Amino acid sequence: MRITLLTAGLAAMLLGFGPSQAQESQTIVVFGASGNIGGLVVAEALERGHAVIGISRSPDRLTVEHPNFTARQGDVTDVESFTEVTSGADSVVISVQGNPEGDFDPANSTHARAASTAIAAFGAMEDAPYVIQVGGATTMLDTVEEMIAAAPMPVAEGTQPYSFLIGHRVALDTYLASDIDWTVITPPFGILGYSFGGITDTTRRGEYRTSTTGFVTDADGNSSIYVADLAAAMVDEAENRAFVRQRFTVGY
């Protein structure tokens, strides 16, 4: 298992920059900026001095007040829209999921379609932005059978949970077959400070470990990370590009 220890902002501090000041300012587009995790990514990137373009189908929901923030309407599943709103960006963060109403085909899930849209938009583009997509925890497992067995809820084919779960695998496989620069960050099962109701705790440890081959666990076998550190890991990856064309996971 490849495991490395990273501290958010460490590289910048070693070069004499403060923890909220990035080594080089980027333009980062965030799909899902009005969501819980996407919103934390926006805040983290802005704190480090990046310019952020938050994308939502309803941009009036994006109420961030910051001189480096721009809200735009966009559709992560539409190639023309995707290409337009990411023009000139350095990195693109995709933190979305869902299904078309009544359609539980994993290939049609929002996160699976987002992957194919990014590839269609950037496949023939020189110096295309780096794509960082949030996957599901079970995408660290090797087979669909293992994913279903490890799911935190019953998963039956033809249901929404199945579409969510396997849709993340479809997205990963789509990226693996592509020629663009991407990474899929797969959180551990234990995302601290986050529930389906929203963000409950913005605690930051300021450090985490990474792995490309299996979950990161502590001495007691637990695999977890605070949601704010998960968001920081995404911005770290935008800055450092340590896992290009790989999936990776994070934990303490």
Secondary structure, 3 states (H helix, E strand, C coil): CCEEEEECCHHHHHCCCCCCCCCCCCEEEEECCCCHHHHHHHHHHHHCCCEEEEEECCHHHCCCCCCCEEEEECCCCCHHHHHHHCCCCCEEEECCCCCCCCCCCHHHCHHHHHHHHHHHHHCCCCCCCEEEEECCHHHHCCCHHHHHHHCCCCCCCCCHHHHHHHHHHHHHHHHHCCCCCEEEEECCCEEECEECCEECCCCCCCEEEEECCCCCCCCCCCCEEEHHHHHHHHHHHHHHCCCCCEEEEEEC
